[in-house]
Structures are given as C-alpha cells and as structure tokens.
C-alpha cells in the first residue's frame, strides 16, 4: 500500500520549487513584471474578465444560498465559495473533485461509483446538495460530473435547517447555475485523454429580445469514455436552458431547466480483503470488475425545472415566489460484493438485485425579504413559507443464482446462465412537508449584527410496503442564533449556533412504546474570523458539530429502537488564498476533525466516527507567465500544482479495518491566446493507490489512478 510518507517529499518539493522559480524569475526581471499589466492580453470568459492573470480574492458580493439575504461577511457560519473559473483551472471532473479545495470535506467515491452523493461529507457528516437555494433530492445522484451549468458552489459548513429545511448534518452545497448574459457570448471545449476519454461541452448566451429584456443561455455536455475499471464505459449527457426576463423594472423572472442522463456499468467496488486487508496472495488491481459484465447496468436520467420571480415591492422589500420539480428514474441491475468464502480469501461471496426506481420531488416557496427600521435599529427580515411534495416508487427483485467469484481468475456467472430473481418488495412513499420560517438580522451598529432565525416544519409521511399502509405525522423545530462583528472592510469575526433535522435515518422506526420515531437532529456551535482583501483571503474557525436523536438498538430489547444516538466532531478549520505577486498565487487549507461516537450501535461507543480522518490538508500553487515575458502574440502560459492529504480513518464506526492515509498531486499546464486555449492535466501524478469508504464493511472503491487529459477551448 502506498503511504503518504512516500508522497510528501516529492509533492512538497515540487510545490516549493514552483514557488521559488517564479519568485526568482520576477526578481531577475522586475522591469518585465512592471510591464505585465499593459502588455498582457485579457483572458476573456463568458461571465468574467480577467486582466493580467489576477483575480480579486475577495469573496463575491452574493446573497449566500440565494435566499439568506446576507452577504458572506454577515453570515455567522463558515462559508467557502468555489467559482467556475477555479473549477476549470483545476481540471475538476465531478462534484467530489471540486470539494478537494475544502479542507474539512471528504471528496467521496469516484465518478465511476454508483451514486457519489451518498459519500460526500463535510466535517465528518453527509453533505446535502441544493440548486439555486432549492433542495435537489434524488436529482444529484444522476450525474456527479454534470458541471457545464455551474457558475459557483457555495459550501455552507454545518447544519442549515432554518433556511433550507431537511438537510444533512455536515453542510450544504448550494450549486448556483449559470445565468443568461445581456451580450452575446459562446464557448466550446473538447477533452480527450486516458482511458479513451472523450468529452464535448458548449455554452451559448445572449439576448433573445433586448427590447423586451429577454435573455437566454444554453449549456450542454456529452461524454463517451472508457474507464480504468474493466468492462465499464461512461456515457452521459446533460443540457440546460436558462431564461431571464424583465417585463417591468420591478419584476425579473428566471427559469432554469436541466436534463441529466448517465449510462454505465453498476460498479460493485472491490472487496476489503485484497485491498485494505491482505488475502495472502496479491493486491487486487484497481480496475478489477467483480460484477457481471453482461448483466450489471446502471441507467439513470432525470429532468429539473426551476422558476422564480423577484418582485420589487418597494425600495426596501422584495417578494420572491419559487417553484421546482425534479425527477429521478433508474433501471438498475446490481451485484454486491460480500465477505470471502470461509477459509478461501481469494473467493468472494456475492448477491444481487434488479429493480426500478421512479421519484418526483416538488418544492414551492414564497420569500419576503426587506428592511425595517425600528427605534433607530435596522432589521433585515426574511419571512417565508415552503411546501415539499416527495413521491418515491421502488420495486426490487433479489437475484437467487449469483455465484461467488475468484478474484485471481474471475469467471462471470451470467456469461452462460440467465439471471433469475425473486420478488422482494414494492414500496411507495409520499412525504409532504409544510414549513414556516423567519429570520431577523438586527444591525445594532454599522459593524455589529445579531442574527436570529426559527423554522417550524410539519411532516406527513405515508408509505405502502407490499400492500401494507403506514401513515405518520411528525414535526421539527430548528433555529439559529449568531453574531458578526466587522472591524472594517477587511477583518470580521463571528460566532453562532445553528440546528438542523433529517428524516431518512429514523424512517420506519418505532420506539419501545410503539411511537413513531421523530426526525433526527443536528446542531453546531462555531466561532471564526475572516480576512479578505483583493490579494489575500483567509478564514479560521473552531466548531463542535453533533448528530443526535437518531435511532439505536434499545439496551433492554434489541428488537426495538430508542432515539438516543449521538455522534460529534470537535474541529478546527483554516483556509485561504494569497496572490503573492501578479504572477504567483498560493492557496490551501487544513482541518482537524476530532470525532467520537458518544452513543451508537453496539460496540462502537467511544470510537472515532467512520470515514473521518483526524487530519486533512490541501495546497495549491499557480504560476503565470504573461505574454510580456515573451511576445504578446504568443499568449499566456500558466502552471498549477495541487497537493492533497487525507489522514487515516476507520472504515466504519464498528470496523477494525483502517483506510490508510494517502496523498495526491495534480498538475496542470495551460496556454491561452485571444479566444483559444489549450490545457493539459495530469491527475494523481504519482499514481498513489488509495481507496474510499462506501459505508459498508465488505467493499470499497478504488480512487482514480494516474490520469492525463487535454482540453482545447474556444471563447467568443
């Protein structure tokens, strides 16, 4: 097993050498550097203009979460923003890859896995995904590589139950989609590389009618690739149409529609024995496929429609109704990798299933945001109501003739034998929620804010399982309190306490007295400091995040459950970026996550939380050689090196198996001239062998091996 100890010297040496070389070049030619701003051609992109290779490092002045009503410096909670240009420059290929820049994030399983979203974590707990402030629910599992319509990702760390409702404990990934532009613009990118990767992406925007202030944008991407896993191809498409219309000065309407589709093999992963634990013979290849090539498929497709209207009622008040419908449809054929056959560690037991899932998720919101002066103080108010309608249908058949498989000489069962199955279940689930929420950000002074918010959610869940009907009514109250103090435009500090809730872990469970289990709860207490100028951005936070009130076996009667579960993470997180010179930018971060199972399933009390490393870190150095160094007609060259470290961690809460620490090093080289660009990426350059947890104690996924690909782009 390749350990991080062998990676560290090479990675750090390369990062240091890159930084030293750029500084030396600048010292040797200061007069050239002084001419850079005038001589270098602007690198023009659809949504931004970048001059002299330097972007301001100040966070964008955006309404965080699309509905908070607060700019970043006023939010009493950690938020990190990843914009589209940063994702492009890093060669990011999935949502998980994007999170490598977030110190406390677990980037999860590779994009060749079944569903990446189940493995994405922040601060040790699962993260939820939203699009333009609306929960996606199911839709995020279609294609984790669908990045063509993303403008930025806002990473809200910790629970956010007041404004965003049912949400994961670790935090929220609010994906802000690309908006139509008033002026015409277009781009196209083609990528090709290792494992026969082939991808084409387009982006076109502009006015439909300037007179009627109607603007449109179309983005899309198609991929036809092999993968490093035997028998697994990756075919996927996504397309989006967005519209912006301003019929009146006080009214602006927005529409975002998307279609995602992915067809691939249903990758069962690799057994723990032979990867993390020796099988006594050999390490398993990362590309070994232990499913059934002629049977195991995963076809997923889904639509998304979002619409919202901003109605300016006055100079101080805006009314915003929103609506969303998203779907999730999949025909799946799945083989599961289990434990080895007794006394034969190279022969692995398996089972399987096939089935169909069809889900629909609708969200309706009305938000009223405004300012009200009372007794000399300004209240920044948000009043909202939300209704969610979730409809889920799942039918499963269990396969009854799946054979074991020899990892040294795989012989696939269904090459000659047809799969046979037995009906397992037919499940229909309807969940309706109605919520009211209120937030008040009280400006005590120009620098000092107090934030208070509360949400009351009513939940009605109806389930039909193989003909038996069960209906439950539940309720959840979440709240947030916090304060921010802005010393000036550069420094600010904050402290806050926020809560959340989730339905999934306790679904269908009952307490010893027969009552329906209430939603699990989460909370976080946090204090932090922010610093932001055009050339330096930094933040640091200390926090305690808890997941509580989830069901665990009753100590007296193991056949029933009690709501006594508690897991917590005490941590420190720092991150930032520094434009050291006009030619050199350095960024990175570090997180310490001290986790503990306070009360869990039998046998894991007092243990560290599964798949939660104690230490994680990342660092990136980007150097740019402007055209003034050469000849303006030769364009601009940039080089980027990014290193990441993930510490060792338990495979699960109860497992004695440990995922070892690992490091990765990614390199990127780009050249841009006017509207043309050529980029070369070398990912996991040292080809470190590492694995990611799946929540199971029997199988893991192999991390991406060394991968090289080129991207050719055109911008107008």
C-alpha positions, 0 to 999 in steps of 0.5 A: 500500500502506498503511504503518504510518507512516500508522497510528501517529499516529492509533492512538497518539493515540487510545490516549493520549487514552483514557488521559488522559480517564479519568485526568482524569475520576477526578481531577475526581471522586475522591469518585465513584471512592471510591464505585465499589466499593459502588455498582457492580453485579457483572458476573456470568459463568458461571465468574467474578465480577467486582466493580467492573470489576477483575480480579486480574492475577495469573496463575491458580493452574493446573497449566500444560498440565494435566499439568506439575504446576507452577504458572506461577511454577515453570515455567522457560519463558515462559508467557502465559495468555489467559482467556475473559473477555479473549477476549470483551472483545476481540471475538476471532473465531478462534484467530489473533485471540486470539494478537494479545495475544502479542507474539512470535506471528504471528496467521496467515491469516484465518478465511476461509483454508483451514486457519489452523493451518498459519500460526500461529507463535510466535517465528518457528516453527509453533505446535502446538495441544493440548486439555486437555494432549492433542495435537489433530492434524488436529482444529484445522484444522476450525474456527479460530473454534470458541471457545464451549468455551474457558475459557483458552489457555495459550501455552507459548513454545518447544519442549515435547517432554518433556511433550507429545511431537511438537510444533512448534518455536515453542510450544504452545497448550494450549486448556483447555475449559470445565468443568461448574459445581456451580450452575446457570448459562446464557448466550446471545449473538447477533452480527450485523454486516458482511458479513451476519454472523450468529452464535448461541452458548449455554452451559448448566451445572449439576448433573445429580445433586448427590447423586451429584456429577454435573455437566454443561455444554453449549456450542454455536455456529452461524454463517451469514455472508457474507464480504468475499471474493466468492462465499464464505459461512461456515457452521459449527457446533460443540457440546460436552458436558462431564461431571464426576463424583465417585463417591468423594472420591478419584476425579473423572472428566471427559469432554469431547466436541466436534463441529466442522463448517465449510462454505465456499468453498476460498479460493485467496488472491490472487496476489503480483503485484497485491498485494505486487508491482505488475502495472502496472495496479491493486491487486487488491481484497481480496475478489477470488475467483480460484477457481471459484465453482461448483466450489471447496468446502471441507467439513470436520467432525470429532468429539473425545472426551476422558476422564480420571480423577484418582485420589487415591492418597494425600495426596501422589500422584495417578494420572491415566489419559487417553484421546482420539480425534479425527477429521478428514474433508474433501471438498475441491475446490481451485484454486491460484493460480500465477505470471502468464502470461509477459509478461501480469501481469494473467493468472494461471496456475492448477491444481487438485485434488479429493480426500478426506481421512479421519484418526483420531488416538488418544492414551492416557496414564497420569500419576503425579504426587506428592511425595517427600521425600528427605534433607530435599529435596522432589521433585515427580515426574511419571512417565508413559507415552503411546501415539499411534495416527495413521491418515491416508487421502488420495486426490487427483485433479489437475484437467487443464482449469483455465484461467488467469484475468484478474484485471481481468475474471475469467471462471470456467472451470467456469461452462460446462465440467465439471471433469475430473481425473486420478488422482494418488495414494492414500496411507495412513499409520499412525504409532504412537508409544510414549513414556516420560517423567519429570520431577523438580522438586527444591525445594532451598529454599522459593524455589529449584527445579531442574527436570529432565525426559527423554522417550524416544519410539519411532516406527513409521511405515508408509505405502502410496503407490499400492500401494507399502509403506514401513515405518520405525522411528525414535526421539527423545530430548528433555529439559529442564533449568531453574531458578526462583528466587522472591524472594517472592510477587511477583518470580521469575526463571528460566532453562532449556533445553528440546528438542523433535522433529517428524516431518512435515518429514523424512517420506519422506526418505532420506539419501545412504546410503539411511537413513531420515531421523530426526525433526527437532529443536528446542531453546531456551535462555531466561532471564526474570523475572516480576512479578505482583501483583493490579494489575500483571503483567509478564514479560521474557525473552531466548531463542535458539530453533533448528530443526535436523536437518531435511532439505536438498538434499545439496551433492554430489547434489541428488537426495538429502537430508542432515539438516543444516538449521538455522534460529534466532531470537535474541529478546527478549520483554516483556509485561504488564498494569497496572490503573492505577486501578479504572477504567483498565487498560493492557496490551501487549507487544513482541518482537524476533525476530532470525532467520537461516537458518544452513543451508537450501535453496539460496540462502537461507543467511544470510537472515532466516527467512520470515514473521518480522518483526524487530519486533512490538508490541501495546497495549491500553487499557480504560476503565470507567465504573461505574454510580456515575458515573451511576445504578446502574440504568443499568449499566456502560459500558466502552471498549477500544482495541487497537493492533497492529504487525507489522514487515516480513518476507520472504515466504519464506526464498528470496523477494525479495518483502517483506510490508510492515509494517502496523498495526491498531486495534480498538475496542470499546464495551460496556454491561452491566446485571444479566444483559444486555449489549450490545457493539459492535466495530469491527475494523481501524478504519482499514481498513489493507490488509495481507496474510499469508504462506501459505508459498508464493511465488505467493499470499497472503491478504488480512487482514480489512478494516474490520469492525463487529459487535454482540453482545447477551448474556444471563447467568443 
